């Protein structure tokens, strides 16, 4: 997992026990496409990708210029 991606995830759904998969999926489904500004001023957004071969949801992260 890239450092930027992990920092974004920890900011959103991190906790003392690490990243909660359930909280992450719920958050992603509600917030795909919304901008996320990091401490360094860069802005990113998650997007929904196609389901994988096992039918699991996939998501990606891109920088917004």
C-alpha positions in Angstrom: 0.0 0.0 0.0 1.5 3.3 -1.0 2.2 5.9 1.7 -0.3 8.5 0.5 -3.0 5.9 0.2 -2.4 4.6 3.7 -2.3 8.2 5.2 -5.7 9.0 3.6 -7.2 5.7 4.9 -5.8 6.2 8.4 -7.2 9.8 8.5 -10.6 8.6 7.5 -11.2 5.2 9.2 -8.1 4.7 11.4 -8.3 4.0 15.1 -6.3 2.4 17.8 -6.8 -1.0 16.3 -5.8 0.0 12.8 -8.0 0.4 9.7 -11.5 -1.1 10.2 -12.5 -2.9 6.9 -16.2 -2.4 7.7 -15.9 1.3 8.5 -13.7 1.7 5.4 -16.3 0.1 3.0 -19.2 2.1 4.5 -17.2 5.3 4.2 -16.1 4.6 0.6 -19.6 3.8 -0.6 -20.9 7.0 0.8 -18.0 9.3 -0.1 -16.6 8.3 -3.5 -15.9 11.3 -5.6 -15.7 13.8 -2.6 -12.4 15.6 -2.3 -10.1 14.9 0.7 -7.4 17.4 1.5 -4.2 16.1 3.2 -2.0 18.1 5.6 0.4 18.8 2.7 -2.3 20.7 0.8 -2.8 18.0 -1.9 -6.4 16.9 -2.7 -7.4 13.4 -3.5 -10.6 11.5 -4.2 -11.6 7.9 -4.1 -13.4 6.3 -7.1 -15.4 3.1 -7.4 -13.8 0.5 -9.7 -15.3 -2.6 -11.2 -16.0 -5.6 -8.9 -13.2 -8.1 -8.9 -13.5 -11.8 -10.1 -14.9 -12.8 -6.7 -17.5 -10.0 -6.7 -15.7 -7.8 -4.2 -16.0 -4.1 -4.5 -12.8 -2.2 -5.6 -11.8 1.4 -5.2 -9.0 3.6 -6.4 -7.5 6.9 -5.3 -6.5 9.8 -7.6 -5.0 13.2 -7.0 -7.3 16.1 -8.0 -5.5 19.0 -9.6 
